Structure formats: C-alpha cells, structure tokens
C-alpha cells in the first residue's frame, strides 16, 4: 500500500520487456560464436568453448587519428597502391600500341628485301661428292638478290575499319580509367567524412554515458532516501543501458 498500483504494472511491463531483450541478446551471442567458429574452422561443439572477447576497442589516440587530414595525400596514396589502376594503365598502353599499329596499316608501305644464295652442282654419290661444292671451284655458284616493293592503299577500308575499332577501344578504356579514379577519389572522401563523423559520435556517446552514469547514481541515492520511485529508477537505468549500448556501437563503428 505504499506504491500506486499503476507503477507496479509499469514495472512488470518493463521487466517483461527487459527479459525479451535479454533473450534477443543471448541469441545474438550464440550467432556470433557460430559465425566466428565457421570463419576459423571450428565445429558447433567447439564454438561453445569460445570465451568472451578480451581485446579492447582501439581508442582515438591509439589509432593515430588526426583532425588535420590531408585529403589529397590520401587520394594519391590510394592511386599509388591500387592494383586495378596499375592494371588498367597497362591495358591502356596496349590499346595505344594497337591504335598505332592500325594507323600504320593505313599508310603506304615501302619494303626493301634482299637475299644471298650459295650452291653448287656435283654429280655422283658419297660424302665426297656431296661436299664437293664447298671444297672445289668446279660447279661452285654464289648470288644475291635485291627487291623493292611499294604499296599505296587507294581505298583500304579494312585498315580504316580496324583503326576505328582500335581507337574506340582506346577511348573506352580511357573512360573506364577516369571513372575508376573518380570513384576511388569519392570513396576516399566518403571514408574521411565517415571517420570525422564517427570520432564526433564516439566522443558524444562517451560524454552521454558519463552523464547518465552520474544521473543514475544520484537517482539511486534519492530512491534509498525515499525521494524517488522505483519506476523512475528503472527508467533511468534503462536509459543508462541504452547509453552503454550506443557507446559500444560507436566504438565498434570507429574500429571499422
């Protein structure tokens, strides 16, 4: 007869809700252990032996984060270390060589050819007769030839078509390269903005948790002295729990 009946109903409702959240949390822990076991090659039975995580989240100071981030330096670093950019650059060079070769096919061709021949004739069988042309002057012959050819493509549609096709491939590769570099620059900018915002969220989450801890401690003192109700204490404890969860989420996001 010291507390209103409505407060007791609210307390029971909060208790049932917290029991529901606890069941969800236990299931999340089980799922996390099974996913970890799958990743490192353990069975379901072995996954139950996995203990609680002991490593702390990285702090802002330990991470090397600085508020003065040079975006251009990070972009240049990304371009330097991305293997797909290097592969596309080699592909671009190959396409340029193909274009140059196709362009040469359209031009007039002037070819100079030459040759040297040596031989002889010796009748009869045996090794002495086969090699006689090399040792005897009789029948020994030597000659050379020079040729000059000139091609002038009057209407070389095939070469023109190959050139246009090679040029289109080269231009398309240039577009692919520029688009890749543009997306990398955008991704670096997004990552920089995310880390800046994540640091701000982490600091505010920690500040909020500190205040909620102090508030809950004060509310406990008031409740012990009869200056507050159990419902108010439960509500503040629930807010403190949410603040702790948000702080953990912020630390996890910063670690990512």
C-alpha positions as CSV (number, residue, x, y, z in Angstrom):
1,X,0.0,0.0,0.0
2,X,3.0,2.3,-0.3
3,X,3.2,2.5,-4.2
4,X,0.5,3.1,-6.7
5,X,-0.9,0.1,-8.5
6,X,-0.2,1.7,-11.8
7,X,3.5,1.9,-11.0
8,X,3.6,-1.8,-10.3
9,X,2.0,-2.6,-13.7
10,X,4.6,-0.4,-15.4
11,X,7.4,-2.1,-13.5
12,X,6.1,-5.5,-14.6
13,X,5.9,-4.3,-18.2
14,X,9.5,-3.1,-18.1
15,X,10.6,-6.3,-16.6
16,X,9.0,-8.4,-19.3
17,X,10.5,-6.1,-22.0
18,X,13.9,-6.5,-20.5
19,X,13.6,-10.2,-20.3
20,X,12.7,-10.2,-24.0
21,X,15.8,-8.0,-24.8
22,X,17.9,-10.4,-22.8
23,X,16.7,-13.4,-24.9
24,X,17.5,-11.5,-28.1
25,X,21.0,-10.6,-26.7
26,X,21.7,-14.2,-25.8
27,X,20.7,-15.4,-29.3
28,X,23.0,-12.7,-30.8
29,X,25.9,-14.0,-28.7
30,X,25.2,-17.6,-29.9
31,X,25.0,-16.5,-33.5
32,X,28.3,-14.5,-33.2
33,X,30.1,-17.5,-31.7
34,X,28.8,-19.8,-34.5
35,X,29.9,-17.3,-37.2
36,X,33.3,-17.0,-35.6
37,X,33.6,-20.8,-35.4
38,X,32.7,-21.0,-39.1
39,X,35.3,-18.4,-40.0
40,X,38.1,-20.1,-38.1
41,X,37.1,-23.7,-38.9
42,X,35.6,-24.9,-35.7
43,X,32.6,-27.3,-35.1
44,X,29.4,-26.4,-33.3
45,X,30.6,-28.1,-30.1
46,X,34.0,-26.3,-30.3
47,X,32.2,-23.0,-30.7
48,X,30.7,-23.3,-27.3
49,X,34.2,-23.3,-25.8
50,X,34.9,-19.8,-27.2
51,X,35.2,-17.4,-24.3
52,X,34.2,-13.8,-24.1
53,X,36.3,-11.3,-26.2
54,X,39.2,-9.8,-24.2
55,X,40.6,-7.3,-26.7
56,X,39.6,-3.7,-26.1
57,X,38.4,-1.5,-28.9
58,X,41.0,0.9,-30.3
59,X,41.0,4.4,-28.8
60,X,41.1,7.6,-30.8
61,X,44.6,8.4,-29.6
62,X,46.0,4.9,-30.3
63,X,44.5,4.8,-33.8
64,X,46.7,7.7,-35.0
65,X,43.7,9.8,-36.0
66,X,44.3,13.5,-36.6
67,X,41.8,16.2,-37.1
68,X,44.1,17.7,-39.8
69,X,43.6,15.1,-42.5
70,X,45.1,15.9,-45.9
71,X,42.6,14.5,-48.4
72,X,44.9,14.9,-51.4
73,X,47.7,12.9,-49.8
74,X,45.2,10.1,-49.1
75,X,43.9,10.1,-52.6
76,X,47.5,10.0,-54.0
77,X,48.2,7.1,-51.7
78,X,45.1,5.2,-52.9
79,X,46.1,5.8,-56.5
80,X,49.6,4.5,-55.8
81,X,48.6,1.3,-54.1
82,X,45.5,0.3,-56.1
83,X,46.5,-2.6,-58.4
84,X,43.4,-2.2,-60.5
85,X,44.6,1.3,-61.6
86,X,48.0,-0.2,-62.5
87,X,46.4,-3.0,-64.5
88,X,44.2,-0.5,-66.3
89,X,47.2,1.6,-67.1
90,X,48.9,-1.4,-68.7
91,X,45.8,-2.1,-70.7
92,X,45.7,1.5,-71.8
93,X,49.3,1.2,-73.1
94,X,48.5,-1.9,-75.0
95,X,45.5,-0.3,-76.6
96,X,47.6,2.7,-77.7
97,X,50.0,0.3,-79.3
98,X,47.2,-1.3,-81.2
99,X,45.9,2.1,-82.4
100,X,49.4,3.0,-83.6
101,X,49.7,-0.3,-85.4
102,X,46.3,0.1,-87.0
103,X,47.2,3.6,-88.1
104,X,50.4,2.4,-89.7
105,X,48.4,-0.2,-91.7
106,X,46.6,2.7,-93.5
107,X,49.8,4.3,-94.7
108,X,51.8,3.5,-97.9
109,X,54.3,0.6,-97.4
110,X,57.8,0.7,-98.9
111,X,59.6,-2.6,-98.3
112,X,63.3,-3.4,-99.2
113,X,64.2,-7.1,-99.4
114,X,67.5,-8.8,-100.1
115,X,69.0,-12.2,-100.2
116,X,72.2,-14.2,-100.6
117,X,72.5,-17.7,-102.1
118,X,75.3,-20.1,-102.4
119,X,75.4,-23.5,-104.0
120,X,77.0,-25.9,-106.5
121,X,76.5,-29.0,-108.5
122,X,78.5,-32.1,-108.3
123,X,77.3,-35.4,-109.7
124,X,77.8,-38.8,-108.1
125,X,77.1,-40.5,-104.8
126,X,79.1,-40.4,-101.5
127,X,80.0,-37.8,-98.9
128,X,83.0,-36.6,-101.0
129,X,80.6,-35.7,-103.9
130,X,78.0,-34.1,-101.5
131,X,80.6,-31.7,-100.1
132,X,82.5,-31.1,-103.3
133,X,80.7,-27.8,-103.9
134,X,82.2,-26.5,-100.7
135,X,85.8,-27.5,-101.5
136,X,86.1,-27.4,-105.2
137,X,85.7,-24.4,-107.5
138,X,84.1,-26.6,-110.2
139,X,80.4,-26.1,-110.0
140,X,80.5,-23.5,-107.2
141,X,77.9,-20.7,-107.6
142,X,77.1,-17.7,-105.5
143,X,74.5,-15.0,-106.0
144,X,72.4,-12.3,-104.3
145,X,69.1,-10.5,-104.9
146,X,67.6,-7.2,-104.0
147,X,63.9,-6.3,-104.2
148,X,61.9,-3.1,-103.7
149,X,58.2,-3.1,-103.3
150,X,55.8,-0.2,-102.7
151,X,52.1,-0.4,-101.6
152,X,49.8,2.6,-101.9
153,X,46.3,1.9,-100.3
154,X,43.9,3.7,-102.6
155,X,40.8,2.7,-100.7
156,X,41.9,0.5,-97.8
157,X,38.5,0.1,-96.0
158,X,39.7,-2.9,-94.0
159,X,42.6,-1.0,-92.4
160,X,40.4,2.0,-91.8
161,X,37.8,-0.1,-90.0
162,X,40.5,-1.8,-87.9
163,X,41.8,1.6,-87.0
164,X,38.4,3.0,-86.0
165,X,37.7,-0.1,-83.9
166,X,41.1,0.1,-82.1
167,X,40.6,3.8,-81.5
168,X,37.1,3.1,-80.0
169,X,38.6,0.5,-77.6
170,X,41.3,3.0,-76.6
171,X,38.7,5.8,-75.9
172,X,36.5,3.4,-73.9
173,X,39.5,2.3,-71.8
174,X,40.3,5.9,-71.1
175,X,36.7,6.4,-69.8
176,X,37.0,3.3,-67.7
177,X,40.3,4.5,-66.2
178,X,38.9,8.0,-65.4
179,X,35.7,6.6,-63.9
180,X,37.7,4.2,-61.7
181,X,39.9,7.0,-60.4
182,X,36.9,9.3,-59.9
183,X,35.2,6.5,-57.8
184,X,38.3,6.0,-55.8
185,X,38.6,9.7,-55.0
186,X,34.9,9.8,-54.0
187,X,35.3,6.7,-51.8
188,X,38.3,8.3,-50.1
189,X,36.3,11.5,-49.5
190,X,33.4,9.4,-48.1
191,X,35.8,7.5,-45.8
192,X,37.4,10.7,-44.5
193,X,33.9,12.2,-43.8
194,X,32.8,9.0,-42.1
195,X,35.9,8.9,-39.8
196,X,35.4,12.5,-38.8
197,X,31.8,12.0,-38.0
198,X,32.5,8.7,-36.2
199,X,35.0,10.3,-34.0
200,X,32.5,13.1,-33.1
201,X,29.8,10.4,-32.4
202,X,32.2,8.4,-30.2
203,X,33.1,11.5,-28.1
204,X,29.4,12.5,-27.7
205,X,28.5,8.9,-26.8
206,X,31.1,8.7,-24.2
207,X,30.1,12.1,-22.8
208,X,26.4,11.0,-22.7
209,X,27.3,7.7,-20.9
210,X,29.3,9.6,-18.3
211,X,26.3,11.9,-17.6
212,X,23.9,9.0,-17.4
213,X,26.1,7.1,-15.0
214,X,26.2,10.1,-12.7
215,X,22.4,10.7,-13.1
216,X,21.7,7.0,-12.3
217,X,23.9,7.1,-9.2
218,X,22.2,10.2,-7.9
219,X,18.8,8.6,-8.6
220,X,19.8,5.6,-6.6
221,X,20.7,7.8,-3.6
222,X,17.3,9.5,-3.9
223,X,15.5,6.2,-4.1
224,X,17.3,4.9,-1.0
225,X,16.3,8.0,0.9
226,X,12.7,7.8,-0.2
227,X,12.8,10.8,-2.5
228,X,12.2,8.8,-5.8
229,X,10.1,5.9,-7.0
230,X,11.2,2.6,-8.2
231,X,9.7,3.3,-11.6
232,X,11.9,6.4,-12.1
233,X,15.0,4.4,-11.1
234,X,14.1,1.7,-13.6
235,X,13.5,4.2,-16.4
236,X,16.9,5.9,-15.7
237,X,18.6,2.5,-15.6
238,X,17.1,1.7,-19.0
239,X,18.4,5.0,-20.4
240,X,21.8,4.2,-18.9
241,X,21.7,0.8,-20.6
242,X,20.8,2.4,-24.0
243,X,23.7,4.8,-23.5
244,X,26.1,2.0,-22.8
245,X,24.9,0.2,-26.0
246,X,25.2,3.3,-28.1
247,X,28.8,3.8,-26.8
248,X,29.7,0.2,-27.7
249,X,28.2,0.7,-31.2
250,X,30.1,4.0,-31.6
251,X,33.4,2.2,-30.6
252,X,32.7,-0.6,-33.0
253,X,31.9,1.8,-35.8
254,X,35.1,3.7,-35.1
255,X,37.1,0.5,-35.1
256,X,35.6,-0.4,-38.5
